[in-house]
Amino acid sequence: MRRMLAGGRERAIEGDTLWTAIKIAEWREPVHIDTELRFATSIGEVRLATPHWLAMVSGIHFQPDGGAPHAILLELATAGLPTDLTASWGGAWLLPQTNEETAEQLVPLLLEAVDVHSTHHAALIRMRASAVVSLLADSRWRRPATRAPQPALLDALPIFTAVAAGTTRLPMHTVTTLRVGDAIFIEEPNFDVHDEGTLALGAIALYVRRLDEASGALEFLGWDTARFAHASSDSRSLSYSASANSTMENASALSSQPPHESDTVPFEDVPVTLTFVVGKLQSTIGELRAMAAGHVLQWHANTRGQVAIEANGALIGYGELVEVDGRLAVELTHWSLES
């Protein structure tokens, strides 16, 4: 089996606006299985041990409350899989969930869907050895083309990512009235009650799960495709171009028309985004390039466990995480805007 999977296999996806390829390879990480989705296919049962992958690839979140999958949403998510993937299995139909193991040992495999931005979305699947043989018998599976290795210096370049508890938007006049001892609710937390969340990395984000709060261990679950798609559809170059055009048009309009107070937003009402940073994650380009589901990352908390508070990217204070009326908040311990 290892010889058959050596180097992995890939299959091009033709005529799809979102996906370019499907890849399959030997799974080399320790296998930790919590919940699996089971599919009946013409080549045998396929088990998806990373259900969140189905949500990311299909764009349909079938566990809206973090509990048991919603049956109808789960069916829709399955229907949203790349057709070339399900076609390679001869179709895929959901089976009732179970934690029972089969009599025959299942082979763990790394399954990757490659999107049009060359981002790999990895998942752990398990199949019988006979099903793997049947799958790879299709001539459309090819060995990946050999590529020139990336320079070692490039892979060694460091990447720093802020680990944020979440964000809150407040008008300027509210921000300027805050004082030490005040508590700010985190309106948009980055992590849910199951300790799963995202770490922003430019236009994309890492989807991770917090394993141990004391040691700062994070398990990589995959790339947040929803965030990537949103950033790609609203590229910075387009935004800057539109902003520049709007500014020129507005300037022209202002020069030819008398000003109206109702057309402008008072300075004190300008919204400010507060980001609550609890630490940082240091990685390298090489580590991110080779990232697969199950990879464990380490992040470092701020000094003395402080929460750094940034306003539109600028550091303006510190605080500590507290719970107020059952909601997560940050109590100010140092505030640079306090007169």
LOVEX-246796 format. One record per residue (C-alpha): x, y negated, z negated. Coordinates in steps of 0.2 Angstrom, whole numbers, plus 5000, padded with zeros to 4 digits. Layout:
// LOVEX-246796
+------+------+------+
:    X :    Y :    Z :
+------+------+------+
:    X :    Y :    Z :
...
+------+------+------+
// end
This chain:
// LOVEX-246796
+------+------+------+
:    X :    Y :    Z :
+------+------+------+
: 5000 : 5000 : 5000 :
: 5014 : 4988 : 4996 :
: 5022 : 4991 : 5012 :
: 5006 : 4988 : 5021 :
: 5004 : 4971 : 5012 :
: 5022 : 4966 : 5013 :
: 5023 : 4948 : 5018 :
: 5004 : 4946 : 5018 :
: 4992 : 4945 : 5032 :
: 4982 : 4930 : 5039 :
: 4968 : 4928 : 5051 :
: 4964 : 4912 : 5061 :
: 4947 : 4904 : 5060 :
: 4941 : 4897 : 5076 :
: 4928 : 4883 : 5078 :
: 4926 : 4879 : 5060 :
: 4926 : 4861 : 5055 :
: 4932 : 4865 : 5037 :
: 4943 : 4881 : 5037 :
: 4957 : 4886 : 5048 :
: 4963 : 4903 : 5041 :
: 4960 : 4917 : 5029 :
: 4975 : 4925 : 5020 :
: 4977 : 4941 : 5010 :
: 4992 : 4947 : 5001 :
: 4998 : 4958 : 4986 :
: 4993 : 4950 : 4969 :
: 5009 : 4949 : 4959 :
: 5003 : 4940 : 4943 :
: 4996 : 4949 : 4927 :
: 4977 : 4953 : 4930 :
: 4965 : 4945 : 4917 :
: 4947 : 4949 : 4921 :
: 4933 : 4940 : 4912 :
: 4918 : 4939 : 4924 :
: 4918 : 4947 : 4942 :
: 4905 : 4945 : 4956 :
: 4902 : 4961 : 4966 :
: 4899 : 4962 : 4984 :
: 4893 : 4977 : 4995 :
: 4902 : 4977 : 5012 :
: 4903 : 4989 : 5026 :
: 4921 : 4994 : 5021 :
: 4917 : 4996 : 5002 :
: 4914 : 4986 : 4987 :
: 4923 : 4970 : 4985 :
: 4925 : 4962 : 4968 :
: 4929 : 4943 : 4966 :
: 4937 : 4941 : 4949 :
: 4938 : 4922 : 4950 :
: 4920 : 4916 : 4953 :
: 4924 : 4898 : 4952 :
: 4933 : 4901 : 4969 :
: 4916 : 4904 : 4977 :
: 4909 : 4888 : 4971 :
: 4924 : 4878 : 4977 :
: 4925 : 4886 : 4994 :
: 4906 : 4885 : 4997 :
: 4903 : 4868 : 4989 :
: 4889 : 4875 : 4979 :
: 4890 : 4876 : 4960 :
: 4880 : 4891 : 4954 :
: 4883 : 4889 : 4936 :
: 4877 : 4871 : 4933 :
: 4875 : 4874 : 4914 :
: 4891 : 4884 : 4912 :
: 4881 : 4899 : 4908 :
: 4875 : 4914 : 4918 :
: 4875 : 4911 : 4937 :
: 4859 : 4904 : 4945 :
: 4853 : 4918 : 4956 :
: 4847 : 4907 : 4970 :
: 4862 : 4896 : 4970 :
: 4873 : 4911 : 4970 :
: 4865 : 4918 : 4985 :
: 4867 : 4901 : 4994 :
: 4885 : 4900 : 4989 :
: 4888 : 4917 : 4996 :
: 4880 : 4912 : 5012 :
: 4892 : 4897 : 5012 :
: 4907 : 4907 : 5013 :
: 4918 : 4906 : 5029 :
: 4909 : 4917 : 5042 :
: 4926 : 4924 : 5048 :
: 4929 : 4930 : 5030 :
: 4913 : 4939 : 5028 :
: 4914 : 4946 : 5046 :
: 4930 : 4954 : 5042 :
: 4921 : 4964 : 5029 :
: 4907 : 4968 : 5040 :
: 4896 : 4957 : 5030 :
: 4894 : 4954 : 5011 :
: 4879 : 4956 : 5000 :
: 4878 : 4952 : 4982 :
: 4877 : 4967 : 4969 :
: 4871 : 4966 : 4951 :
: 4885 : 4961 : 4939 :
: 4893 : 4973 : 4928 :
: 4909 : 4975 : 4918 :
: 4911 : 4994 : 4922 :
: 4926 : 5000 : 4930 :
: 4925 : 5012 : 4945 :
: 4932 : 5029 : 4944 :
: 4945 : 5025 : 4958 :
: 4958 : 5012 : 4953 :
: 4955 : 4995 : 4962 :
: 4969 : 4986 : 4971 :
: 4971 : 4968 : 4966 :
: 4974 : 4956 : 4980 :
: 4977 : 4937 : 4983 :
: 4964 : 4930 : 4994 :
: 4967 : 4912 : 5001 :
: 4955 : 4901 : 5011 :
: 4965 : 4888 : 5020 :
: 4956 : 4872 : 5024 :
: 4959 : 4859 : 5038 :
: 4971 : 4849 : 5026 :
: 4982 : 4865 : 5024 :
: 4977 : 4866 : 5006 :
: 4976 : 4885 : 5000 :
: 4962 : 4890 : 4989 :
: 4967 : 4906 : 4980 :
: 4956 : 4919 : 4972 :
: 4959 : 4936 : 4965 :
: 4949 : 4950 : 4973 :
: 4949 : 4969 : 4969 :
: 4945 : 4983 : 4982 :
: 4948 : 5002 : 4984 :
: 4964 : 5006 : 4993 :
: 4954 : 5014 : 5007 :
: 4944 : 4998 : 5009 :
: 4960 : 4988 : 5010 :
: 4966 : 5000 : 5024 :
: 4950 : 4998 : 5033 :
: 4951 : 4979 : 5032 :
: 4968 : 4978 : 5039 :
: 4964 : 4989 : 5053 :
: 4956 : 4975 : 5062 :
: 4969 : 4968 : 5075 :
: 4964 : 4950 : 5071 :
: 4975 : 4951 : 5055 :
: 4992 : 4946 : 5059 :
: 5008 : 4944 : 5049 :
: 5012 : 4926 : 5045 :
: 5023 : 4917 : 5056 :
: 5041 : 4915 : 5049 :
: 5044 : 4897 : 5044 :
: 5060 : 4888 : 5041 :
: 5063 : 4887 : 5022 :
: 5060 : 4870 : 5014 :
: 5076 : 4862 : 5007 :
: 5080 : 4867 : 4989 :
: 5082 : 4848 : 4985 :
: 5064 : 4845 : 4991 :
: 5057 : 4859 : 4981 :
: 5066 : 4853 : 4965 :
: 5058 : 4835 : 4966 :
: 5048 : 4832 : 4950 :
: 5030 : 4828 : 4950 :
: 5022 : 4819 : 4935 :
: 5003 : 4821 : 4932 :
: 4993 : 4812 : 4918 :
: 4983 : 4823 : 4908 :
: 4967 : 4813 : 4904 :
: 4953 : 4816 : 4893 :
: 4941 : 4806 : 4904 :
: 4936 : 4789 : 4909 :
: 4924 : 4775 : 4905 :
: 4918 : 4760 : 4915 :
: 4915 : 4744 : 4905 :
: 4912 : 4726 : 4910 :
: 4927 : 4714 : 4907 :
: 4917 : 4704 : 4894 :
: 4915 : 4720 : 4883 :
: 4933 : 4725 : 4885 :
: 4939 : 4709 : 4879 :
: 4928 : 4710 : 4863 :
: 4934 : 4727 : 4857 :
: 4944 : 4727 : 4841 :
: 4955 : 4740 : 4832 :
: 4943 : 4752 : 4823 :
: 4930 : 4752 : 4837 :
: 4925 : 4768 : 4846 :
: 4923 : 4770 : 4865 :
: 4913 : 4784 : 4871 :
: 4921 : 4794 : 4885 :
: 4907 : 4793 : 4899 :
: 4915 : 4805 : 4911 :
: 4925 : 4818 : 4902 :
: 4938 : 4828 : 4913 :
: 4935 : 4844 : 4903 :
: 4919 : 4853 : 4899 :
: 4914 : 4863 : 4884 :
: 4923 : 4878 : 4891 :
: 4939 : 4869 : 4892 :
: 4939 : 4869 : 4911 :
: 4943 : 4853 : 4920 :
: 4953 : 4844 : 4933 :
: 4970 : 4835 : 4933 :
: 4971 : 4821 : 4946 :
: 4986 : 4823 : 4958 :
: 4984 : 4809 : 4971 :
: 4970 : 4812 : 4983 :
: 4967 : 4830 : 4976 :
: 4966 : 4838 : 4959 :
: 4971 : 4854 : 4950 :
: 4957 : 4864 : 4943 :
: 4963 : 4871 : 4926 :
: 4958 : 4879 : 4910 :
: 4965 : 4874 : 4893 :
: 4972 : 4890 : 4885 :
: 4979 : 4885 : 4869 :
: 4977 : 4867 : 4862 :
: 4992 : 4869 : 4850 :
: 5005 : 4874 : 4863 :
: 4997 : 4864 : 4878 :
: 4995 : 4878 : 4890 :
: 4985 : 4876 : 4905 :
: 4980 : 4890 : 4917 :
: 4979 : 4885 : 4935 :
: 4962 : 4890 : 4943 :
: 4963 : 4882 : 4960 :
: 4962 : 4866 : 4969 :
: 4947 : 4855 : 4967 :
: 4940 : 4855 : 4985 :
: 4926 : 4843 : 4981 :
: 4938 : 4829 : 4975 :
: 4949 : 4833 : 4990 :
: 4935 : 4832 : 5003 :
: 4929 : 4816 : 4995 :
: 4946 : 4808 : 4996 :
: 4948 : 4813 : 5014 :
: 4932 : 4807 : 5020 :
: 4935 : 4790 : 5012 :
: 4954 : 4788 : 5016 :
: 4964 : 4774 : 5009 :
: 4969 : 4767 : 5027 :
: 4950 : 4766 : 5031 :
: 4946 : 4758 : 5015 :
: 4960 : 4745 : 5016 :
: 4955 : 4741 : 5034 :
: 4937 : 4739 : 5029 :
: 4942 : 4729 : 5014 :
: 4953 : 4717 : 5025 :
: 4939 : 4715 : 5038 :
: 4927 : 4711 : 5024 :
: 4938 : 4699 : 5016 :
: 4941 : 4689 : 5033 :
: 4923 : 4689 : 5037 :
: 4918 : 4683 : 5019 :
: 4932 : 4669 : 5020 :
: 4925 : 4664 : 5037 :
: 4907 : 4663 : 5030 :
: 4912 : 4654 : 5014 :
: 4921 : 4641 : 5025 :
: 4905 : 4637 : 5035 :
: 4892 : 4639 : 5021 :
: 4890 : 4630 : 5005 :
: 4893 : 4642 : 4990 :
: 4879 : 4650 : 4980 :
: 4882 : 4656 : 4963 :
: 4870 : 4670 : 4965 :
: 4881 : 4678 : 4978 :
: 4896 : 4680 : 4967 :
: 4900 : 4691 : 4952 :
: 4905 : 4682 : 4936 :
: 4923 : 4687 : 4931 :
: 4917 : 4693 : 4914 :
: 4905 : 4706 : 4923 :
: 4919 : 4713 : 4934 :
: 4920 : 4732 : 4929 :
: 4935 : 4739 : 4922 :
: 4939 : 4758 : 4922 :
: 4947 : 4764 : 4906 :
: 4957 : 4780 : 4907 :
: 4961 : 4790 : 4891 :
: 4978 : 4799 : 4894 :
: 4982 : 4812 : 4881 :
: 4999 : 4817 : 4888 :
: 5008 : 4822 : 4904 :
: 5011 : 4837 : 4915 :
: 5028 : 4839 : 4923 :
: 5030 : 4850 : 4938 :
: 5040 : 4851 : 4954 :
: 5035 : 4851 : 4973 :
: 5041 : 4869 : 4974 :
: 5030 : 4875 : 4959 :
: 5015 : 4867 : 4966 :
: 5018 : 4874 : 4983 :
: 5019 : 4892 : 4976 :
: 5004 : 4889 : 4964 :
: 4991 : 4903 : 4963 :
: 4977 : 4907 : 4952 :
: 4983 : 4913 : 4935 :
: 4999 : 4902 : 4935 :
: 5002 : 4894 : 4918 :
: 5007 : 4876 : 4916 :
: 5014 : 4867 : 4901 :
: 5009 : 4849 : 4897 :
: 5016 : 4838 : 4884 :
: 5005 : 4827 : 4872 :
: 5009 : 4809 : 4868 :
: 5019 : 4804 : 4853 :
: 5010 : 4808 : 4837 :
: 4995 : 4814 : 4847 :
: 4990 : 4796 : 4852 :
: 4978 : 4793 : 4866 :
: 4985 : 4780 : 4878 :
: 4972 : 4769 : 4885 :
: 4974 : 4762 : 4903 :
: 4964 : 4748 : 4911 :
: 4964 : 4751 : 4930 :
: 4981 : 4759 : 4927 :
: 4989 : 4746 : 4915 :
: 4992 : 4752 : 4897 :
: 4982 : 4741 : 4885 :
: 4981 : 4751 : 4869 :
: 4981 : 4767 : 4859 :
: 4968 : 4777 : 4850 :
: 4963 : 4794 : 4844 :
: 4950 : 4806 : 4849 :
: 4935 : 4807 : 4837 :
: 4917 : 4814 : 4838 :
: 4903 : 4801 : 4836 :
: 4885 : 4808 : 4836 :
: 4890 : 4824 : 4844 :
: 4899 : 4814 : 4858 :
: 4918 : 4813 : 4862 :
: 4925 : 4795 : 4859 :
: 4941 : 4786 : 4856 :
: 4944 : 4776 : 4841 :
: 4956 : 4761 : 4844 :
: 4971 : 4761 : 4833 :
: 4981 : 4748 : 4843 :
: 4973 : 4735 : 4855 :
: 4984 : 4723 : 4865 :
: 4969 : 4712 : 4870 :
: 4964 : 4708 : 4852 :
: 4968 : 4690 : 4848 :
+------+------+------+
// end
